[in-house]
């Protein structure tokens, strides 16, 4: 028989994994099942604007009324294919740009004096003190033809006529890189800050040039931060709506804008729910691939 004092410990040990699972069940699994159920329904002029509704007393009729017409429409309409591929393309290019910009910033922060590092981290997260929507609206004033950027370039004599940047895909990339840069810099900084500078110095002492020591020592050891930052950026960018809507043009097609249009403009909740399920699958795929790669990496013999 177990000692009485071991029961609270066992209870606490079981509670540690139970709380996250309960949280995911209530705030992720249950809402996802509701969205999935709506995606298998039919649009209707009613409140809510879809059928069938939940009917606990008639499960057979409820199940028989479910269909896959919305998913068949997604697969058959090139609009949704274009939106999904465009979202993945924009998210991939944006993540690469964020990595190119964020890695030097994080590396410089990790090599700064220890007394300066808290201040530098604070400067990285400082934009979060302002509303995300206001910050994106500010870029409209910067990028529009009579905005600050064109005034500066014309004043410096670099251009003769204003550049058409606003309402283009370029403006979307600028807004995404600006908005998501902290999500790339912070994981990279956390990974680079833990690296021992003596490793790079040892590589240089063995004859490696600084550039080669950087690529053969620093970059491989910082891969966990690179992967974490890339996932933190890529996943939300795929479903981004605000930045493409405010800074992009009519030809900037992303799945988030398509979802909003189906839900609010067309009032087709089942189709919008099907788009949401498809977007979730697009987001989950890189997470599953990353977990599999990490599992193989840890299982591989040294």
ABEGO torsion letter per residue (X at the ends): XBBAAAAAAAAAAAAAAAAAAAAAAAAAAAAAAAAAAAAABBBBBBOBBBOBBBBAABAAAAAAABBAAAAAAAAABAAAAAAAAAAAAAAAAAAAAAAAAAAAAAAAAAABBAAAAAAAAAAAAAAAABBAAAAAAAAAAAABAABAAAAAAAAAGABABBBBABGBAAAAAAAAAAAAAAAAAAAAAAAAAABBAAAAAAAAAAGBBAAAAAAAAAAAAAAAAAAAAAAAAAAAAAABAAAAAAABBAABBBAAAAAAAAAAAAGBAAAAAAAAAAAAAAAAAAAAAAAAAAAAAAABBX
